[in-house]
Amino acid sequence: MSVHPRIPQSWDTLTPEWATAAIARWHPQSRVAKADVLWCDDGTNRRARIGLSYERGTGPATLFIKSNDPAHRAVHLRNGNLFNEAQLFADNITLPVDHPLVYEAVVDREGGNFLLVMEDLAARDADPRDATRPLSVEQVANGVSGLARLHSRYWNFSAESQPSLAWVQTWAPTEGWQVGLRKRVPVGLERAAGLLPETLRAVDGDTIVDLWARYVGTLAHEPVTLLHGDAHIGNTYVLPDDRVGFLDWQVVRRGGWSQDVGYFLVGALTQVDRRRSERDLIEAWRTALDIHPEQRPSSEAAWLHYRASPAYGLAIWLSTLGTDGWQPPAISRALVQRYASAFVELDTADALDDLTRP
């Protein structure tokens, strides 16, 4: 494979000249004097935080860098996710929801890699969240409002109406996704013993994945929009004014809105908060849509699509629980419990029957 000159093969090779070029679009008169690696973590992707000092001009004090870890390249390729985030920002796509500022985005298809040089969200006092620190109902309402802005901007888009997004895949239950799910969900079910509601304890892995596939199959039906695609709580942050932002756009897709909203809402709230607020939050998303009133889903239709959405999160997080090292077990267990309880309480299987009935 080729080695792209902008993608560092080792964090030790970063130079002031490299960092100067990375921020040049936003700070064209600045020159970096020193670039120090402050932290790095090579997991499902390679990530590092670097500190900058300047010999001329000004710019960010720190940067966050992300590229692909070769050990996980095959999985990202199989799932169709490897280049999505970098392509989205390389194309300067408007995303009307809070997200990290991207200074540089490189797509290296020949080398099977990408590069993202982003703002360090700590500079904005952002608070990254995960399942062990749920959001409040008010914070989720802010996140739902942001998703409504994103969905409104690209409501019913196509390759013809948005040529710059012609490369975005429409959600489909591809074999690439199902191979991994069918391998890992059974392991996750074993590890989730005691976490699942009684009605799910006798369900096998293939049934869980079949339900996931049925739900994902509905996401190609109109109306479709641009989706973050992976809007679980671990890809969110909270700003000091309680605005919620979304990071990690690798699973960006074209598809039905409920995959974003349901995946975010169910995973971000405690079960108690979800039960007491979910109807209001779905209605808040629906009424926040800035589209022609005749295009807005009815309350009944929105509720039905939301009820079907836990089929996605349940399979994904059982699969994640069935891996070693993709996420801390405490996070996977918490999310399995949330999606499983929603699956049962919202009669997700019945909702899927209603959505897929000829």
GUFINU-726528 format. One line per 2 residues: number of its first residue (from 1); their letters; for each residue x, y, z of C-alpha. Coordinates in nm, 2 decimals, m for minus. Layout:
<rs>
NUM	A	X/Y/Z  ... .
</rs>
This chain:
<rs>
1	MS	0.00/0.00/0.00  0.11/0.36/m0.06 .
3	VH	0.20/0.59/0.22  0.03/0.92/0.20 .
5	PR	0.27/1.21/0.29  0.01/1.37/0.52 .
7	IP	m0.07/1.06/0.72  0.18/1.00/0.99 .
9	QS	0.30/0.63/1.02  0.41/0.71/1.38 .
11	WD	0.32/0.99/1.61  0.69/1.04/1.67 .
13	TL	0.73/1.16/1.31  0.51/1.47/1.37 .
15	TP	0.70/1.79/1.30  0.62/2.16/1.33 .
17	EW	0.61/2.18/0.95  0.34/1.91/0.94 .
19	AT	0.13/2.09/1.21  0.17/2.42/1.03 .
21	AA	0.03/2.27/0.71  m0.25/2.10/0.91 .
23	IA	m0.39/2.43/1.04  m0.31/2.64/0.73 .
25	RW	m0.66/2.67/0.60  m0.78/2.83/0.92 .
27	HP	m0.45/3.01/1.02  m0.27/3.08/0.70 .
29	QS	m0.02/3.33/0.86  0.08/3.11/1.15 .
31	RV	0.39/2.90/1.19  0.42/2.63/1.45 .
33	AK	0.75/2.62/1.64  0.70/2.30/1.83 .
35	AD	0.45/2.00/1.82  0.45/1.77/2.12 .
37	VL	0.25/1.44/2.15  0.06/1.48/2.48 .
39	WC	m0.14/1.16/2.46  m0.20/0.87/2.21 .
41	DD	m0.43/0.57/2.20  m0.43/0.32/1.91 .
43	GT	m0.75/0.12/1.95  m1.02/0.08/1.68 .
45	NR	m0.86/0.40/1.53  m0.53/0.57/1.60 .
47	RA	m0.57/0.88/1.80  m0.34/1.14/1.95 .
49	RI	m0.35/1.48/2.11  m0.07/1.72/2.03 .
51	GL	0.03/2.05/2.19  0.14/2.34/1.97 .
53	SY	0.36/2.65/2.03  0.41/2.92/1.77 .
55	ER	0.70/3.11/1.63  0.46/3.33/1.43 .
57	GT	0.09/3.41/1.46  m0.16/3.22/1.67 .
59	GP	m0.37/2.91/1.65  m0.50/2.63/1.86 .
61	AT	m0.30/2.53/2.17  m0.38/2.16/2.11 .
63	LF	m0.51/1.94/1.83  m0.68/1.60/1.82 .
65	IK	m0.57/1.36/1.54  m0.74/1.05/1.41 .
67	SN	m0.64/0.79/1.15  m0.71/0.43/1.09 .
69	DP	m0.55/0.15/1.29  m0.44/m0.12/1.03 .
71	AH	m0.55/m0.40/1.27  m0.91/m0.28/1.23 .
73	RA	m0.90/m0.17/0.87  m1.08/m0.49/0.74 .
75	VH	m1.37/m0.44/0.98  m1.42/m0.08/0.88 .
77	LR	m1.40/m0.17/0.51  m1.64/m0.46/0.55 .
79	NG	m1.90/m0.24/0.71  m1.85/0.04/0.46 .
81	NL	m1.73/0.29/0.71  m1.36/0.34/0.66 .
83	FN	m1.35/0.67/0.46  m1.69/0.82/0.55 .
85	EA	m1.60/1.07/0.82  m1.29/1.20/0.64 .
87	QL	m1.48/1.23/0.31  m1.76/1.42/0.48 .
89	FA	m1.53/1.68/0.61  m1.30/1.69/0.30 .
91	DN	m1.61/1.78/0.10  m1.70/2.06/0.35 .
93	IT	m2.05/1.92/0.40  m2.27/2.16/0.61 .
95	LP	m2.37/1.99/0.93  m2.61/2.21/1.13 .
97	VD	m2.54/2.04/1.46  m2.25/2.10/1.69 .
99	HP	m1.95/1.89/1.60  m1.57/1.93/1.63 .
101	LV	m1.40/2.18/1.39  m1.19/1.99/1.14 .
103	YE	m0.87/2.16/1.03  m0.77/1.90/0.78 .
105	AV	m0.93/1.59/0.63  m0.74/1.35/0.40 .
107	VD	m0.89/1.05/0.22  m0.63/0.80/0.11 .
109	RE	m0.82/0.53/m0.07  m0.52/0.38/m0.24 .
111	GG	m0.34/0.34/0.10  m0.66/0.23/0.28 .
113	NF	m0.63/0.51/0.53  m0.76/0.86/0.63 .
115	LL	m0.66/1.15/0.84  m0.86/1.39/1.05 .
117	VM	m0.70/1.69/1.23  m0.96/1.83/1.46 .
119	ED	m1.01/2.08/1.74  m0.94/1.96/2.09 .
121	LA	m1.29/1.98/2.25  m1.14/2.05/2.59 .
123	AR	m1.06/2.40/2.46  m1.44/2.46/2.47 .
125	DA	m1.48/2.29/2.81  m1.68/2.01/2.64 .
127	DP	m1.77/1.72/2.85  m1.75/1.39/2.66 .
129	RD	m2.01/1.14/2.78  m2.06/0.77/2.79 .
131	AT	m2.32/0.53/2.92  m2.19/0.54/3.27 .
133	RP	m2.28/0.91/3.28  m2.62/0.95/3.12 .
135	LS	m2.76/1.28/2.99  m3.04/1.46/3.15 .
137	VE	m3.38/1.49/2.98  m3.31/1.85/2.90 .
139	QV	m2.97/1.77/2.75  m3.13/1.49/2.53 .
141	AN	m3.39/1.74/2.42  m3.11/1.97/2.30 .
143	GV	m2.95/1.68/2.12  m3.28/1.59/1.96 .
145	SG	m3.32/1.95/1.84  m2.97/1.93/1.68 .
147	LA	m3.06/1.61/1.50  m3.38/1.77/1.38 .
149	RL	m3.18/2.05/1.22  m2.95/1.80/1.05 .
151	HS	m3.24/1.59/0.93  m3.43/1.90/0.80 .
153	RY	m3.14/2.02/0.60  m3.12/1.70/0.40 .
155	WN	m3.48/1.58/0.42  m3.55/1.35/0.12 .
157	FS	m3.21/1.42/m0.04  m3.09/1.22/m0.33 .
159	AE	m2.77/1.20/m0.54  m2.94/1.44/m0.79 .
161	SQ	m3.05/1.70/m0.53  m2.72/1.68/m0.33 .
163	PS	m2.44/1.58/m0.57  m2.18/1.64/m0.31 .
165	LA	m2.34/1.36/m0.11  m2.38/1.11/m0.39 .
167	WV	m2.12/0.89/m0.23  m2.32/0.84/0.09 .
169	QT	m2.46/0.49/0.12  m2.82/0.42/0.19 .
171	WA	m2.86/0.21/0.50  m2.89/m0.16/0.42 .
173	PT	m2.84/m0.48/0.62  m2.54/m0.58/0.43 .
175	EG	m2.36/m0.91/0.46  m2.05/m0.73/0.59 .
177	WQ	m2.24/m0.60/0.89  m2.42/m0.93/0.95 .
179	VG	m2.11/m1.14/0.95  m1.97/m0.96/1.25 .
181	LR	m2.31/m0.94/1.43  m2.38/m1.31/1.39 .
183	KR	m2.04/m1.40/1.53  m2.04/m1.16/1.83 .
185	VP	m2.41/m1.13/1.94  m2.42/m1.49/2.07 .
187	VG	m2.11/m1.42/2.28  m2.28/m1.10/2.40 .
189	LE	m2.59/m1.29/2.50  m2.38/m1.52/2.72 .
191	RA	m2.21/m1.23/2.88  m2.54/m1.05/2.93 .
193	AG	m2.68/m1.33/3.15  m2.89/m1.16/3.42 .
195	LL	m2.90/m0.83/3.24  m3.19/m0.90/3.00 .
197	PE	m3.56/m0.89/3.06  m3.71/m1.24/3.10 .
199	TL	m3.88/m1.23/2.76  m3.54/m1.19/2.59 .
201	RA	m3.34/m1.45/2.78  m3.45/m1.73/2.55 .
203	VD	m3.39/m1.54/2.23  m3.09/m1.66/2.03 .
205	GD	m2.83/m1.46/1.84  m2.96/m1.52/1.49 .
207	TI	m3.31/m1.39/1.60  m3.16/m1.07/1.74 .
209	VD	m2.96/m1.02/1.41  m3.26/m1.10/1.20 .
211	LW	m3.46/m0.83/1.38  m3.17/m0.59/1.33 .
213	AR	m3.17/m0.67/0.96  m3.55/m0.62/0.93 .
215	YV	m3.52/m0.28/1.10  m3.23/m0.16/0.90 .
217	GT	m3.41/m0.27/0.58  m3.69/m0.02/0.67 .
219	LA	m3.44/0.27/0.67  m3.42/0.29/0.29 .
221	HE	m3.79/0.38/0.27  m3.88/0.74/0.23 .
223	PV	m3.86/0.98/0.39  m3.48/0.95/0.41 .
225	TL	m3.23/1.21/0.53  m2.86/1.24/0.62 .
227	LH	m2.79/1.04/0.94  m2.50/1.06/1.18 .
229	GD	m2.55/0.68/1.18  m2.37/0.62/1.52 .
231	AH	m2.54/0.86/1.75  m2.50/0.67/2.08 .
233	IG	m2.41/0.85/2.39  m2.04/0.77/2.36 .
235	NT	m2.02/0.98/2.05  m2.16/1.29/2.22 .
237	YV	m2.03/1.58/2.44  m2.21/1.84/2.65 .
239	LP	m2.10/2.21/2.63  m2.12/2.44/2.93 .
241	DD	m2.46/2.58/2.81  m2.60/2.22/2.79 .
243	RV	m2.59/2.20/2.41  m2.51/1.85/2.29 .
245	GF	m2.26/1.79/2.01  m2.19/1.48/1.80 .
247	LD	m1.85/1.34/1.71  m1.72/1.03/1.52 .
249	WQ	m1.92/1.05/1.19  m1.77/0.73/1.04 .
251	VV	m2.11/0.55/1.01  m2.27/0.85/0.82 .
253	RR	m2.56/0.71/0.61  m2.87/0.81/0.41 .
255	GG	m3.18/0.66/0.57  m3.47/0.69/0.80 .
257	WS	m3.45/0.94/1.08  m3.54/0.70/1.36 .
259	QD	m3.20/0.53/1.35  m3.04/0.85/1.47 .
261	VG	m3.31/0.96/1.71  m3.40/0.63/1.87 .
263	YF	m3.04/0.52/1.90  m2.94/0.84/2.07 .
265	LV	m3.25/0.88/2.30  m3.27/0.53/2.44 .
267	GA	m2.89/0.50/2.50  m2.84/0.85/2.65 .
269	LT	m3.11/0.84/2.92  m3.16/0.63/3.23 .
271	QV	m3.45/0.38/3.19  m3.66/0.59/3.43 .
273	DR	m3.60/0.91/3.24  m3.66/0.74/2.90 .
275	RR	m4.00/0.60/3.01  m4.12/0.93/3.14 .
277	SE	m4.00/1.15/2.86  m3.97/0.95/2.53 .
279	RD	m4.31/1.05/2.39  m4.24/1.42/2.45 .
281	LI	m3.89/1.39/2.30  m4.01/1.22/1.99 .
283	EA	m4.28/1.49/1.95  m4.01/1.76/2.01 .
285	WR	m3.80/1.61/1.73  m4.11/1.60/1.50 .
287	TA	m4.22/1.95/1.56  m3.87/2.09/1.54 .
289	LD	m3.84/1.97/1.18  m3.80/2.27/0.95 .
291	IH	m3.98/2.11/0.65  m4.31/2.16/0.46 .
293	PE	m4.59/2.07/0.71  m4.72/1.81/0.46 .
295	QR	m4.39/1.63/0.47  m4.37/1.61/0.85 .
297	PS	m4.44/1.26/0.98  m4.76/1.23/1.18 .
299	SE	m4.73/1.17/1.56  m4.85/0.81/1.51 .
301	AA	m4.60/0.74/1.23  m4.31/0.89/1.43 .
303	WL	m4.40/0.69/1.74  m4.42/0.36/1.54 .
305	HY	m4.08/0.42/1.38  m3.93/0.51/1.72 .
307	RA	m4.07/0.19/1.88  m3.90/m0.02/1.61 .
309	SP	m3.56/0.15/1.66  m3.43/m0.05/1.97 .
311	AY	m3.38/m0.35/1.74  m3.07/m0.16/1.61 .
313	GL	m2.91/m0.07/1.95  m2.98/m0.41/2.11 .
315	AI	m2.79/m0.60/1.84  m2.50/m0.35/1.81 .
317	WL	m2.44/m0.35/2.19  m2.48/m0.72/2.24 .
319	ST	m2.22/m0.76/1.96  m1.99/m0.50/2.12 .
321	LG	m2.03/m0.68/2.46  m1.92/m1.00/2.27 .
323	TD	m1.59/m0.84/2.16  m1.27/m0.80/2.36 .
325	GW	m1.15/m0.44/2.39  m1.38/m0.25/2.16 .
327	QP	m1.56/m0.08/2.46  m1.52/m0.12/2.83 .
329	PA	m1.76/m0.39/2.96  m1.94/m0.15/3.20 .
331	IS	m2.04/0.07/2.90  m2.15/m0.23/2.69 .
333	RA	m2.35/m0.38/2.98  m2.53/m0.05/3.05 .
335	LV	m2.63/0.00/2.69  m2.74/m0.36/2.65 .
337	QR	m2.97/m0.31/2.95  m3.12/0.02/2.81 .
339	YA	m3.19/m0.11/2.46  m3.32/m0.44/2.59 .
341	SA	m3.56/m0.28/2.83  m3.68/m0.04/2.55 .
343	FV	m3.71/m0.34/2.31  m3.95/m0.51/2.55 .
345	EL	m4.14/m0.21/2.68  m4.20/m0.06/2.34 .
347	DT	m4.30/m0.39/2.18  m4.03/m0.35/1.92 .
349	AD	m4.10/m0.68/1.74  m4.47/m0.58/1.70 .
351	AL	m4.37/m0.24/1.57  m4.14/m0.41/1.31 .
353	DD	m4.43/m0.63/1.21  m4.64/m0.32/1.15 .
355	LT	m4.36/m0.14/0.95  m4.29/m0.44/0.73 .
357	RP	m4.64/m0.57/0.67  m4.71/m0.57/0.29 .
</rs>
